[in-house]
Amino acid sequence: MSTTIETPDRSQPCAYCDAEIFDHDPICVRDCTAECGSPLYFCNAACLATYIDEEGLTTGDACEWSP
């Protein structure tokens, strides 16, 4: 399965802070384990990292590790 992404509008808001993404350093994220849903756009890595933390998106998604 392949996915194509079109360049978003210049006024596309950040999925986290609502700032226009192209005023910053934009990042596009798409969850392709859920049938490649609509992409989310973030204005920078800080907004993406905060969104991941607040949504708990890493919980249970890492390999098991035992010291």
mmCIF file as Biopython writes it, N, C-alpha, C and O atoms, coordinates in Angstrom:
data_model
#
loop_
_atom_site.group_PDB
_atom_site.id
_atom_site.type_symbol
_atom_site.label_atom_id
_atom_site.label_alt_id
_atom_site.label_comp_id
_atom_site.label_asym_id
_atom_site.label_entity_id
_atom_site.label_seq_id
_atom_site.pdbx_PDB_ins_code
_atom_site.Cartn_x
_atom_site.Cartn_y
_atom_site.Cartn_z
_atom_site.occupancy
_atom_site.B_iso_or_equiv
_atom_site.auth_seq_id
_atom_site.auth_asym_id
_atom_site.pdbx_PDB_model_num
ATOM 1   N N  . MET A ? 1  ? 0.848  -1.164 0.000  1.0 0.0 1  A 1 
ATOM 2   C CA . MET A ? 1  ? 0.000  0.000  0.000  1.0 0.0 1  A 1 
ATOM 3   C C  . MET A ? 1  ? 0.901  1.237  0.000  1.0 0.0 1  A 1 
ATOM 4   O O  . MET A ? 1  ? 1.877  1.291  0.749  1.0 0.0 1  A 1 
ATOM 5   N N  . SER A ? 2  ? 0.589  2.206  -0.814 1.0 0.0 2  A 1 
ATOM 6   C CA . SER A ? 2  ? 1.346  3.449  -0.798 1.0 0.0 2  A 1 
ATOM 7   C C  . SER A ? 2  ? 0.414  4.604  -0.463 1.0 0.0 2  A 1 
ATOM 8   O O  . SER A ? 2  ? -0.797 4.538  -0.675 1.0 0.0 2  A 1 
ATOM 9   N N  . THR A ? 3  ? 1.005  5.644  0.056  1.0 0.0 3  A 1 
ATOM 10  C CA . THR A ? 3  ? 0.247  6.813  0.461  1.0 0.0 3  A 1 
ATOM 11  C C  . THR A ? 3  ? 0.901  8.040  -0.133 1.0 0.0 3  A 1 
ATOM 12  O O  . THR A ? 3  ? 2.125  8.163  -0.116 1.0 0.0 3  A 1 
ATOM 13  N N  . THR A ? 4  ? 0.110  8.936  -0.649 1.0 0.0 4  A 1 
ATOM 14  C CA . THR A ? 4  ? 0.650  10.193 -1.139 1.0 0.0 4  A 1 
ATOM 15  C C  . THR A ? 4  ? 0.161  11.315 -0.238 1.0 0.0 4  A 1 
ATOM 16  O O  . THR A ? 4  ? -0.935 11.258 0.321  1.0 0.0 4  A 1 
ATOM 17  N N  . ILE A ? 5  ? 0.984  12.315 -0.113 1.0 0.0 5  A 1 
ATOM 18  C CA . ILE A ? 5  ? 0.658  13.469 0.711  1.0 0.0 5  A 1 
ATOM 19  C C  . ILE A ? 5  ? 0.783  14.711 -0.138 1.0 0.0 5  A 1 
ATOM 20  O O  . ILE A ? 5  ? 1.805  14.931 -0.787 1.0 0.0 5  A 1 
ATOM 21  N N  . GLU A ? 6  ? -0.241 15.508 -0.134 1.0 0.0 6  A 1 
ATOM 22  C CA . GLU A ? 6  ? -0.198 16.763 -0.853 1.0 0.0 6  A 1 
ATOM 23  C C  . GLU A ? 6  ? 0.278  17.861 0.089  1.0 0.0 6  A 1 
ATOM 24  O O  . GLU A ? 6  ? 0.074  17.783 1.301  1.0 0.0 6  A 1 
ATOM 25  N N  . THR A ? 7  ? 0.909  18.878 -0.473 1.0 0.0 7  A 1 
ATOM 26  C CA . THR A ? 7  ? 1.340  20.011 0.330  1.0 0.0 7  A 1 
ATOM 27  C C  . THR A ? 7  ? 0.098  20.723 0.877  1.0 0.0 7  A 1 
ATOM 28  O O  . THR A ? 7  ? -0.804 21.070 0.116  1.0 0.0 7  A 1 
ATOM 29  N N  . PRO A ? 8  ? 0.053  20.941 2.196  1.0 0.0 8  A 1 
ATOM 30  C CA . PRO A ? 8  ? -1.119 21.596 2.782  1.0 0.0 8  A 1 
ATOM 31  C C  . PRO A ? 8  ? -1.168 23.079 2.417  1.0 0.0 8  A 1 
ATOM 32  O O  . PRO A ? 8  ? -0.190 23.652 1.936  1.0 0.0 8  A 1 
ATOM 33  N N  . ASP A ? 9  ? -2.325 23.681 2.657  1.0 0.0 9  A 1 
ATOM 34  C CA . ASP A ? 9  ? -2.492 25.116 2.432  1.0 0.0 9  A 1 
ATOM 35  C C  . ASP A ? 9  ? -1.526 25.902 3.306  1.0 0.0 9  A 1 
ATOM 36  O O  . ASP A ? 9  ? -1.091 25.422 4.353  1.0 0.0 9  A 1 
ATOM 37  N N  . ARG A ? 10 ? -1.196 27.103 2.874  1.0 0.0 10 A 1 
ATOM 38  C CA . ARG A ? 10 ? -0.300 27.970 3.641  1.0 0.0 10 A 1 
ATOM 39  C C  . ARG A ? 10 ? -0.871 28.295 5.019  1.0 0.0 10 A 1 
ATOM 40  O O  . ARG A ? 10 ? -0.117 28.567 5.953  1.0 0.0 10 A 1 
ATOM 41  N N  . SER A ? 11 ? -2.185 28.269 5.150  1.0 0.0 11 A 1 
ATOM 42  C CA . SER A ? 11 ? -2.808 28.624 6.430  1.0 0.0 11 A 1 
ATOM 43  C C  . SER A ? 11 ? -3.125 27.399 7.299  1.0 0.0 11 A 1 
ATOM 44  O O  . SER A ? 11 ? -3.861 27.513 8.279  1.0 0.0 11 A 1 
ATOM 45  N N  . GLN A ? 12 ? -2.578 26.235 6.947  1.0 0.0 12 A 1 
ATOM 46  C CA . GLN A ? 12 ? -2.832 24.998 7.708  1.0 0.0 12 A 1 
ATOM 47  C C  . GLN A ? 12 ? -2.416 25.192 9.169  1.0 0.0 12 A 1 
ATOM 48  O O  . GLN A ? 12 ? -1.268 25.548 9.438  1.0 0.0 12 A 1 
ATOM 49  N N  . PRO A ? 13 ? -3.340 24.961 10.123 1.0 0.0 13 A 1 
ATOM 50  C CA . PRO A ? 13 ? -2.982 25.129 11.538 1.0 0.0 13 A 1 
ATOM 51  C C  . PRO A ? 13 ? -2.287 23.893 12.098 1.0 0.0 13 A 1 
ATOM 52  O O  . PRO A ? 13 ? -2.505 22.773 11.636 1.0 0.0 13 A 1 
ATOM 53  N N  . CYS A ? 14 ? -1.459 24.120 13.091 1.0 0.0 14 A 1 
ATOM 54  C CA . CYS A ? 14 ? -0.793 23.051 13.831 1.0 0.0 14 A 1 
ATOM 55  C C  . CYS A ? 14 ? -1.856 22.256 14.585 1.0 0.0 14 A 1 
ATOM 56  O O  . CYS A ? 14 ? -2.775 22.840 15.159 1.0 0.0 14 A 1 
ATOM 57  N N  . ALA A ? 15 ? -1.736 20.928 14.588 1.0 0.0 15 A 1 
ATOM 58  C CA . ALA A ? 15 ? -2.691 20.062 15.278 1.0 0.0 15 A 1 
ATOM 59  C C  . ALA A ? 15 ? -2.637 20.247 16.792 1.0 0.0 15 A 1 
ATOM 60  O O  . ALA A ? 15 ? -3.562 19.850 17.500 1.0 0.0 15 A 1 
ATOM 61  N N  . TYR A ? 16 ? -1.554 20.849 17.290 1.0 0.0 16 A 1 
ATOM 62  C CA . TYR A ? 16 ? -1.435 21.042 18.739 1.0 0.0 16 A 1 
ATOM 63  C C  . TYR A ? 16 ? -1.726 22.476 19.177 1.0 0.0 16 A 1 
ATOM 64  O O  . TYR A ? 16 ? -2.550 22.691 20.066 1.0 0.0 16 A 1 
ATOM 65  N N  . CYS A ? 17 ? -1.062 23.461 18.565 1.0 0.0 17 A 1 
ATOM 66  C CA . CYS A ? 17 ? -1.173 24.831 19.076 1.0 0.0 17 A 1 
ATOM 67  C C  . CYS A ? 17 ? -1.962 25.783 18.174 1.0 0.0 17 A 1 
ATOM 68  O O  . CYS A ? 17 ? -2.178 26.937 18.543 1.0 0.0 17 A 1 
ATOM 69  N N  . ASP A ? 18 ? -2.389 25.323 17.012 1.0 0.0 18 A 1 
ATOM 70  C CA . ASP A ? 18 ? -3.165 26.108 16.048 1.0 0.0 18 A 1 
ATOM 71  C C  . ASP A ? 18 ? -2.380 27.213 15.335 1.0 0.0 18 A 1 
ATOM 72  O O  . ASP A ? 18 ? -2.979 28.004 14.606 1.0 0.0 18 A 1 
ATOM 73  N N  . ALA A ? 19 ? -1.073 27.289 15.521 1.0 0.0 19 A 1 
ATOM 74  C CA . ALA A ? 19 ? -0.269 28.257 14.758 1.0 0.0 19 A 1 
ATOM 75  C C  . ALA A ? 19 ? -0.192 27.780 13.310 1.0 0.0 19 A 1 
ATOM 76  O O  . ALA A ? 19 ? -0.296 26.581 13.051 1.0 0.0 19 A 1 
ATOM 77  N N  . GLU A ? 20 ? -0.013 28.696 12.370 1.0 0.0 20 A 1 
ATOM 78  C CA . GLU A ? 20 ? 0.148  28.296 10.974 1.0 0.0 20 A 1 
ATOM 79  C C  . GLU A ? 20 ? 1.484  27.572 10.835 1.0 0.0 20 A 1 
ATOM 80  O O  . GLU A ? 20 ? 2.527  28.106 11.212 1.0 0.0 20 A 1 
ATOM 81  N N  . ILE A ? 21 ? 1.450  26.352 10.292 1.0 0.0 21 A 1 
ATOM 82  C CA . ILE A ? 21 ? 2.638  25.498 10.292 1.0 0.0 21 A 1 
ATOM 83  C C  . ILE A ? 21 ? 3.797  26.077 9.488  1.0 0.0 21 A 1 
ATOM 84  O O  . ILE A ? 21 ? 4.953  25.884 9.863  1.0 0.0 21 A 1 
ATOM 85  N N  . PHE A ? 22 ? 3.519  26.779 8.399  1.0 0.0 22 A 1 
ATOM 86  C CA . PHE A ? 22 ? 4.608  27.272 7.558  1.0 0.0 22 A 1 
ATOM 87  C C  . PHE A ? 22 ? 5.290  28.512 8.117  1.0 0.0 22 A 1 
ATOM 88  O O  . PHE A ? 22 ? 6.245  29.013 7.524  1.0 0.0 22 A 1 
ATOM 89  N N  . ASP A ? 23 ? 4.804  29.019 9.267  1.0 0.0 23 A 1 
ATOM 90  C CA . ASP A ? 23 ? 5.505  30.104 9.951  1.0 0.0 23 A 1 
ATOM 91  C C  . ASP A ? 23 ? 6.660  29.540 10.771 1.0 0.0 23 A 1 
ATOM 92  O O  . ASP A ? 23 ? 7.427  30.296 11.367 1.0 0.0 23 A 1 
ATOM 93  N N  . HIS A ? 24 ? 6.785  28.224 10.803 1.0 0.0 24 A 1 
ATOM 94  C CA . HIS A ? 24 ? 7.768  27.559 11.658 1.0 0.0 24 A 1 
ATOM 95  C C  . HIS A ? 24 ? 8.499  26.479 10.861 1.0 0.0 24 A 1 
ATOM 96  O O  . HIS A ? 24 ? 8.852  26.705 9.703  1.0 0.0 24 A 1 
ATOM 97  N N  . ASP A ? 25 ? 8.730  25.320 11.456 1.0 0.0 25 A 1 
ATOM 98  C CA . ASP A ? 25 ? 9.447  24.210 10.835 1.0 0.0 25 A 1 
ATOM 99  C C  . ASP A ? 25 ? 8.510  23.000 10.799 1.0 0.0 25 A 1 
ATOM 100 O O  . ASP A ? 25 ? 8.607  22.130 11.664 1.0 0.0 25 A 1 
ATOM 101 N N  . PRO A ? 26 ? 7.596  22.926 9.807  1.0 0.0 26 A 1 
ATOM 102 C CA . PRO A ? 26 ? 6.487  21.959 9.838  1.0 0.0 26 A 1 
ATOM 103 C C  . PRO A ? 26 ? 6.904  20.491 9.757  1.0 0.0 26 A 1 
ATOM 104 O O  . PRO A ? 26 ? 7.915  20.128 9.155  1.0 0.0 26 A 1 
ATOM 105 N N  . ILE A ? 27 ? 6.067  19.666 10.398 1.0 0.0 27 A 1 
ATOM 106 C CA . ILE A ? 27 ? 6.228  18.216 10.401 1.0 0.0 27 A 1 
ATOM 107 C C  . ILE A ? 27 ? 4.863  17.605 10.077 1.0 0.0 27 A 1 
ATOM 108 O O  . ILE A ? 27 ? 3.845  18.025 10.627 1.0 0.0 27 A 1 
ATOM 109 N N  . CYS A ? 28 ? 4.846  16.620 9.188  1.0 0.0 28 A 1 
ATOM 110 C CA . CYS A ? 28 ? 3.613  15.920 8.838  1.0 0.0 28 A 1 
ATOM 111 C C  . CYS A ? 28 ? 3.692  14.504 9.401  1.0 0.0 28 A 1 
ATOM 112 O O  . CYS A ? 28 ? 4.703  13.822 9.234  1.0 0.0 28 A 1 
ATOM 113 N N  . VAL A ? 29 ? 2.627  14.066 10.065 1.0 0.0 29 A 1 
ATOM 114 C CA . VAL A ? 29 ? 2.589  12.733 10.664 1.0 0.0 29 A 1 
ATOM 115 C C  . VAL A ? 29 ? 1.316  12.029 10.204 1.0 0.0 29 A 1 
ATOM 116 O O  . VAL A ? 29 ? 0.234  12.615 10.187 1.0 0.0 29 A 1 
ATOM 117 N N  . ARG A ? 30 ? 1.468  10.766 9.834  1.0 0.0 30 A 1 
ATOM 118 C CA . ARG A ? 30 ? 0.310  9.969  9.419  1.0 0.0 30 A 1 
ATOM 119 C C  . ARG A ? 30 ? 0.436  8.600  10.072 1.0 0.0 30 A 1 
ATOM 120 O O  . ARG A ? 30 ? 1.510  7.998  10.046 1.0 0.0 30 A 1 
ATOM 121 N N  . ASP A ? 31 ? -0.646 8.104  10.656 1.0 0.0 31 A 1 
ATOM 122 C CA . ASP A ? 31 ? -0.660 6.803  11.312 1.0 0.0 31 A 1 
ATOM 123 C C  . ASP A ? 31 ? -1.034 5.734  10.293 1.0 0.0 31 A 1 
ATOM 124 O O  . ASP A ? 31 ? -2.213 5.533  10.001 1.0 0.0 31 A 1 
ATOM 125 N N  . CYS A ? 32 ? -0.039 5.056  9.756  1.0 0.0 32 A 1 
ATOM 126 C CA . CYS A ? 32 ? -0.311 4.054  8.716  1.0 0.0 32 A 1 
ATOM 127 C C  . CYS A ? 32 ? -0.592 2.675  9.291  1.0 0.0 32 A 1 
ATOM 128 O O  . CYS A ? 32 ? -0.705 1.711  8.534  1.0 0.0 32 A 1 
ATOM 129 N N  . THR A ? 33 ? -0.708 2.555  10.606 1.0 0.0 33 A 1 
ATOM 130 C CA . THR A ? 33 ? -1.164 1.288  11.165 1.0 0.0 33 A 1 
ATOM 131 C C  . THR A ? 33 ? -2.678 1.309  11.285 1.0 0.0 33 A 1 
ATOM 132 O O  . THR A ? 33 ? -3.293 0.281  11.571 1.0 0.0 33 A 1 
ATOM 133 N N  . ALA A ? 34 ? -3.286 2.473  11.070 1.0 0.0 34 A 1 
ATOM 134 C CA . ALA A ? 34 ? -4.746 2.603  11.138 1.0 0.0 34 A 1 
ATOM 135 C C  . ALA A ? 34 ? -5.264 3.035  9.771  1.0 0.0 34 A 1 
ATOM 136 O O  . ALA A ? 34 ? -5.973 4.034  9.646  1.0 0.0 34 A 1 
ATOM 137 N N  . GLU A ? 35 ? -4.897 2.266  8.750  1.0 0.0 35 A 1 
ATOM 138 C CA . GLU A ? 35 ? -5.327 2.500  7.377  1.0 0.0 35 A 1 
ATOM 139 C C  . GLU A ? 35 ? -4.940 3.874  6.832  1.0 0.0 35 A 1 
ATOM 140 O O  . GLU A ? 35 ? -5.682 4.472  6.054  1.0 0.0 35 A 1 
ATOM 141 N N  . CYS A ? 36 ? -3.792 4.358  7.242  1.0 0.0 36 A 1 
ATOM 142 C CA . CYS A ? 36 ? -3.237 5.628  6.735  1.0 0.0 36 A 1 
ATOM 143 C C  . CYS A ? 36 ? -4.267 6.748  6.754  1.0 0.0 36 A 1 
ATOM 144 O O  . CYS A ? 36 ? -4.601 7.318  5.715  1.0 0.0 36 A 1 
ATOM 145 N N  . GLY A ? 37 ? -4.758 7.051  7.925  1.0 0.0 37 A 1 
ATOM 146 C CA . GLY A ? 37 ? -5.746 8.121  8.080  1.0 0.0 37 A 1 
ATOM 147 C C  . GLY A ? 37 ? -5.215 9.467  7.637  1.0 0.0 37 A 1 
ATOM 148 O O  . GLY A ? 37 ? -4.106 9.563  7.111  1.0 0.0 37 A 1 
ATOM 149 N N  . SER A ? 38 ? -5.984 10.477 7.843  1.0 0.0 38 A 1 
ATOM 150 C CA . SER A ? 38 ? -5.599 11.826 7.447  1.0 0.0 38 A 1 
ATOM 151 C C  . SER A ? 38 ? -4.337 12.245 8.183  1.0 0.0 38 A 1 
ATOM 152 O O  . SER A ? 38 ? -4.151 11.897 9.349  1.0 0.0 38 A 1 
ATOM 153 N N  . PRO A ? 39 ? -3.470 12.989 7.511  1.0 0.0 39 A 1 
ATOM 154 C CA . PRO A ? 39 ? -2.239 13.428 8.174  1.0 0.0 39 A 1 
ATOM 155 C C  . PRO A ? 39 ? -2.517 14.508 9.208  1.0 0.0 39 A 1 
ATOM 156 O O  . PRO A ? 39 ? -3.484 15.262 9.099  1.0 0.0 39 A 1 
ATOM 157 N N  . LEU A ? 40 ? -1.658 14.567 10.204 1.0 0.0 40 A 1 
ATOM 158 C CA . LEU A ? 40 ? -1.679 15.650 11.174 1.0 0.0 40 A 1 
ATOM 159 C C  . LEU A ? 40 ? -0.454 16.496 10.899 1.0 0.0 40 A 1 
ATOM 160 O O  . LEU A ? 40 ? 0.619  15.964 10.612 1.0 0.0 40 A 1 
ATOM 161 N N  . TYR A ? 41 ? -0.602 17.801 10.984 1.0 0.0 41 A 1 
ATOM 162 C CA . TYR A ? 41 ? 0.510  18.720 10.735 1.0 0.0 41 A 1 
ATOM 163 C C  . TYR A ? 41 ? 0.845  19.455 12.024 1.0 0.0 41 A 1 
ATOM 164 O O  . TYR A ? 41 ? -0.036 19.952 12.726 1.0 0.0 41 A 1 
ATOM 165 N N  . PHE A ? 42 ? 2.133  19.511 12.317 1.0 0.0 42 A 1 
ATOM 166 C CA . PHE A ? 42 ? 2.625  20.204 13.503 1.0 0.0 42 A 1 
ATOM 167 C C  . PHE A ? 42 ? 3.599  21.282 13.062 1.0 0.0 42 A 1 
ATOM 168 O O  . PHE A ? 42 ? 4.329  21.100 12.088 1.0 0.0 42 A 1 
ATOM 169 N N  . CYS A ? 43 ? 3.616  22.410 13.773 1.0 0.0 43 A 1 
ATOM 170 C CA . CYS A ? 43 ? 4.457  23.524 13.348 1.0 0.0 43 A 1 
ATOM 171 C C  . CYS A ? 43 ? 5.930  23.304 13.689 1.0 0.0 43 A 1 
ATOM 172 O O  . CYS A ? 43 ? 6.800  23.941 13.096 1.0 0.0 43 A 1 
ATOM 173 N N  . ASN A ? 44 ? 6.220  22.409 14.638 1.0 0.0 44 A 1 
ATOM 174 C CA . ASN A ? 44 ? 7.614  22.108 14.971 1.0 0.0 44 A 1 
ATOM 175 C C  . ASN A ? 44 ? 7.676  20.841 15.823 1.0 0.0 44 A 1 
ATOM 176 O O  . ASN A ? 44 ? 6.647  20.292 16.216 1.0 0.0 44 A 1 
ATOM 177 N N  . ALA A ? 45 ? 8.887  20.391 16.098 1.0 0.0 45 A 1 
ATOM 178 C CA . ALA A ? 45 ? 9.083  19.155 16.856 1.0 0.0 45 A 1 
ATOM 179 C C  . ALA A ? 45 ? 8.583  19.269 18.289 1.0 0.0 45 A 1 
ATOM 180 O O  . ALA A ? 45 ? 8.139  18.275 18.864 1.0 0.0 45 A 1 
ATOM 181 N N  . ALA A ? 46 ? 8.644  20.459 18.876 1.0 0.0 46 A 1 
ATOM 182 C CA . ALA A ? 46 ? 8.177  20.636 20.256 1.0 0.0 46 A 1 
ATOM 183 C C  . ALA A ? 46 ? 6.680  20.366 20.363 1.0 0.0 46 A 1 
ATOM 184 O O  . ALA A ? 46 ? 6.240  19.697 21.298 1.0 0.0 46 A 1 
ATOM 185 N N  . CYS A ? 47 ? 5.894  20.877 19.420 1.0 0.0 47 A 1 
ATOM 186 C CA . CYS A ? 47 ? 4.443  20.627 19.443 1.0 0.0 47 A 1 
ATOM 187 C C  . CYS A ? 47 ? 4.163  19.147 19.217 1.0 0.0 47 A 1 
ATOM 188 O O  . CYS A ? 47 ? 3.282  18.586 19.867 1.0 0.0 47 A 1 
ATOM 189 N N  . LEU A ? 48 ? 4.886  18.508 18.316 1.0 0.0 48 A 1 
ATOM 190 C CA . LEU A ? 48 ? 4.702  17.081 18.075 1.0 0.0 48 A 1 
ATOM 191 C C  . LEU A ? 48 ? 5.028  16.276 19.331 1.0 0.0 48 A 1 
ATOM 192 O O  . LEU A ? 48 ? 4.262  15.390 19.711 1.0 0.0 48 A 1 
ATOM 193 N N  . ALA A ? 49 ? 6.157  16.575 19.980 1.0 0.0 49 A 1 
ATOM 194 C CA . ALA A ? 49 ? 6.566  15.848 21.182 1.0 0.0 49 A 1 
ATOM 195 C C  . ALA A ? 49 ? 5.551  16.025 22.311 1.0 0.0 49 A 1 
ATOM 196 O O  . ALA A ? 49 ? 5.228  15.065 23.012 1.0 0.0 49 A 1 
ATOM 197 N N  . THR A ? 50 ? 5.053  17.237 22.487 1.0 0.0 50 A 1 
ATOM 198 C CA . THR A ? 50 ? 4.067  17.497 23.532 1.0 0.0 50 A 1 
ATOM 199 C C  . THR A ? 50 ? 2.762  16.771 23.240 1.0 0.0 50 A 1 
ATOM 200 O O  . THR A ? 50 ? 2.145  16.210 24.146 1.0 0.0 50 A 1 
ATOM 201 N N  . TYR A ? 51 ? 2.341  16.778 21.987 1.0 0.0 51 A 1 
ATOM 202 C CA . TYR A ? 51 ? 1.128  16.059 21.568 1.0 0.0 51 A 1 
ATOM 203 C C  . TYR A ? 51 ? 1.276  14.563 21.863 1.0 0.0 51 A 1 
ATOM 204 O O  . TYR A ? 51 ? 0.354  13.942 22.391 1.0 0.0 51 A 1 
ATOM 205 N N  . ILE A ? 52 ? 2.425  13.989 21.527 1.0 0.0 52 A 1 
ATOM 206 C CA . ILE A ? 52 ? 2.677  12.563 21.781 1.0 0.0 52 A 1 
ATOM 207 C C  . ILE A ? 52 ? 2.590  12.266 23.274 1.0 0.0 52 A 1 
ATOM 208 O O  . ILE A ? 52 ? 1.957  11.290 23.677 1.0 0.0 52 A 1 
ATOM 209 N N  . ASP A ? 53 ? 3.226  13.106 24.099 1.0 0.0 53 A 1 
ATOM 210 C CA . ASP A ? 53 ? 3.192  12.903 25.548 1.0 0.0 53 A 1 
ATOM 211 C C  . ASP A ? 53 ? 1.775  13.020 26.103 1.0 0.0 53 A 1 
ATOM 212 O O  . ASP A ? 53 ? 1.332  12.159 26.863 1.0 0.0 53 A 1 
ATOM 213 N N  . GLU A ? 54 ? 1.060  14.089 25.722 1.0 0.0 54 A 1 
ATOM 214 C CA . GLU A ? 54 ? -0.277 14.319 26.272 1.0 0.0 54 A 1 
ATOM 215 C C  . GLU A ? 54 ? -1.290 13.258 25.838 1.0 0.0 54 A 1 
ATOM 216 O O  . GLU A ? 54 ? -2.220 12.946 26.582 1.0 0.0 54 A 1 
ATOM 217 N N  . GLU A ? 55 ? -1.112 12.705 24.637 1.0 0.0 55 A 1 
ATOM 218 C CA . GLU A ? 55 ? -2.027 11.676 24.147 1.0 0.0 55 A 1 
ATOM 219 C C  . GLU A ? 55 ? -1.617 10.267 24.580 1.0 0.0 55 A 1 
ATOM 220 O O  . GLU A ? 55 ? -2.342 9.304  24.327 1.0 0.0 55 A 1 
ATOM 221 N N  . GLY A ? 56 ? -0.455 10.143 25.234 1.0 0.0 56 A 1 
ATOM 222 C CA . GLY A ? 56 ? 0.023  8.838  25.688 1.0 0.0 56 A 1 
ATOM 223 C C  . GLY A ? 56 ? 0.309  7.891  24.537 1.0 0.0 56 A 1 
ATOM 224 O O  . GLY A ? 56 ? 0.096  6.685  24.659 1.0 0.0 56 A 1 
ATOM 225 N N  . LEU A ? 57 ? 0.789  8.422  23.424 1.0 0.0 57 A 1 
ATOM 226 C CA . LEU A ? 57 ? 0.956  7.608  22.221 1.0 0.0 57 A 1 
ATOM 227 C C  . LEU A ? 57 ? 2.127  6.633  22.262 1.0 0.0 57 A 1 
ATOM 228 O O  . LEU A ? 57 ? 2.227  5.755  21.405 1.0 0.0 57 A 1 
ATOM 229 N N  . THR A ? 58 ? 3.016  6.774  23.245 1.0 0.0 58 A 1 
ATOM 230 C CA . THR A ? 58 ? 4.129  5.823  23.324 1.0 0.0 58 A 1 
ATOM 231 C C  . THR A ? 58 ? 3.866  4.700  24.310 1.0 0.0 58 A 1 
ATOM 232 O O  . THR A ? 58 ? 4.614  3.723  24.341 1.0 0.0 58 A 1 
ATOM 233 N N  . THR A ? 59 ? 2.826  4.816  25.111 1.0 0.0 59 A 1 
ATOM 234 C CA . THR A ? 59 ? 2.517  3.799  26.113 1.0 0.0 59 A 1 
ATOM 235 C C  . THR A ? 59 ? 2.196  2.472  25.432 1.0 0.0 59 A 1 
ATOM 236 O O  . THR A ? 59 ? 1.260  2.369  24.640 1.0 0.0 59 A 1 
ATOM 237 N N  . GLY A ? 60 ? 2.997  1.459  25.761 1.0 0.0 60 A 1 
ATOM 238 C CA . GLY A ? 60 ? 2.771  0.132  25.203 1.0 0.0 60 A 1 
ATOM 239 C C  . GLY A ? 60 ? 3.296  -0.054 23.794 1.0 0.0 60 A 1 
ATOM 240 O O  . GLY A ? 60 ? 3.051  -1.098 23.188 1.0 0.0 60 A 1 
ATOM 241 N N  . ASP A ? 61 ? 4.006  0.915  23.254 1.0 0.0 61 A 1 
ATOM 242 C CA . ASP A ? 61 ? 4.478  0.819  21.876 1.0 0.0 61 A 1 
ATOM 243 C C  . ASP A ? 61 ? 5.985  0.594  21.754 1.0 0.0 61 A 1 
ATOM 244 O O  . ASP A ? 61 ? 6.550  0.778  20.676 1.0 0.0 61 A 1 
ATOM 245 N N  . ALA A ? 62 ? 6.627  0.205  22.825 1.0 0.0 62 A 1 
ATOM 246 C CA . ALA A ? 62 ? 8.074  -0.025 22.778 1.0 0.0 62 A 1 
ATOM 247 C C  . ALA A ? 62 ? 8.364  -1.506 22.992 1.0 0.0 62 A 1 
ATOM 248 O O  . ALA A ? 62 ? 7.551  -2.238 23.556 1.0 0.0 62 A 1 
ATOM 249 N N  . CYS A ? 63 ? 9.528  -1.929 22.536 1.0 0.0 63 A 1 
ATOM 250 C CA . CYS A ? 63 ? 9.960  -3.297 22.793 1.0 0.0 63 A 1 
ATOM 251 C C  . CYS A ? 63 ? 10.155 -3.478 24.298 1.0 0.0 63 A 1 
ATOM 252 O O  . CYS A ? 63 ? 10.439 -2.515 25.011 1.0 0.0 63 A 1 
ATOM 253 N N  . GLU A ? 64 ? 10.007 -4.683 24.765 1.0 0.0 64 A 1 
ATOM 254 C CA . GLU A ? 64 ? 10.230 -4.944 26.183 1.0 0.0 64 A 1 
ATOM 255 C C  . GLU A ? 64 ? 11.695 -4.801 26.497 1.0 0.0 64 A 1 
ATOM 256 O O  . GLU A ? 64 ? 12.550 -5.199 25.706 1.0 0.0 64 A 1 
ATOM 257 N N  . TRP A ? 65 ? 11.991 -4.232 27.655 1.0 0.0 65 A 1 
ATOM 258 C CA . TRP A ? 65 ? 13.370 -4.053 28.085 1.0 0.0 65 A 1 
ATOM 259 C C  . TRP A ? 65 ? 13.477 -4.412 29.550 1.0 0.0 65 A 1 
ATOM 260 O O  . TRP A ? 65 ? 12.642 -4.010 30.360 1.0 0.0 65 A 1 
ATOM 261 N N  . SER A ? 66 ? 14.480 -5.150 29.882 1.0 0.0 66 A 1 
ATOM 262 C CA . SER A ? 66 ? 14.696 -5.530 31.266 1.0 0.0 66 A 1 
ATOM 263 C C  . SER A ? 66 ? 16.163 -5.274 31.595 1.0 0.0 66 A 1 
ATOM 264 O O  . SER A ? 66 ? 17.049 -5.785 30.909 1.0 0.0 66 A 1 
ATOM 265 N N  . PRO A ? 67 ? 16.427 -4.491 32.635 1.0 0.0 67 A 1 
ATOM 266 C CA . PRO A ? 67 ? 17.829 -4.186 32.975 1.0 0.0 67 A 1 
ATOM 267 C C  . PRO A ? 67 ? 18.578 -5.404 33.492 1.0 0.0 67 A 1 
ATOM 268 O O  . PRO A ? 67 ? 19.761 -5.309 33.819 1.0 0.0 67 A 1 
#
